[in-house]
């Protein structure tokens, strides 16, 4: 899980982008953040990068996203 708590945008998005670049074979990433702007920026970045971002949990000001490569979603649907 990518921990971006205490960081303000654009840093959570940059941490996600770095994880994606460093792990090109990985199809799923989880990120936790507490910046309210990240709730908008992470899904926006994910969509532009070919990923979906699903909000898994939101409480006490923290958000947890599951970011999934779109290609992986389509492959599972085709099986």
N, C-alpha and C positions, 0 to 999 in steps of 0.2 A: 504494500500500500504506500502510496506517495503521501507524505505528511506535509501539508502546506498550511498548517494552523499557525496563526500569528503573522502570516505573510500577506501583504496587500498586493492587489493586482497591479501590474501584470505578472508578478512572480509565481503565483500558483499555475497559471497557464504556461509559463516558461518551464516550470518544473515538469509539467505533463509533457510538453513538447520534447524536452530533453530525454525523458524516460522512453518516449515513443521512438526517438532517433537512436537511442542506445540499445533498444531491444526490438529490432525490426521484425523478428519472428513472433513476437508476443501479440496476441489479439485482444487481450483484456487488461485493463489497468483500473485500479481503484485509487481515488484521490479524496482526501479529507481536507476541508478548508473551512475557515470561519470568516472570510471576507464576504460580505453580502454581494459585492460586485462579481465575485467568482461564480456565483449562482447563475449569472447571465453569461459571463465570459467563457466558462468552461464548455457549456453546450455549443456556444457559437464557434469556438476554436475547433471543437471535436467535429462538428459538421463540415467545416472547411477542410479538415485534414482527412476526411473519409471515415470518420468514426461516429457512433451515436453516443450520447451521454445520458444515462438514466440516473435520476436522483434516487438513491437507495434509502437514504435516511436523512432526516433533518430534525435536530433537536438541540436545545441550548445554544443556538447560534452556529452550530456546526453542520456542514453538509457533507455527505459521502456520495460520490458519483461512481458508477461503473461505466467506464469508457470502453466501448467495443468496436473493433474494426468492422465496418459495414460489409466488407467482403466475406468475413466469417459468418455474419448473419445470413447472407445469401447462400453460402455453401451449406449451412445447416438446413435451410429450407428446401434445398434441392435434393437432399438425401432421401 
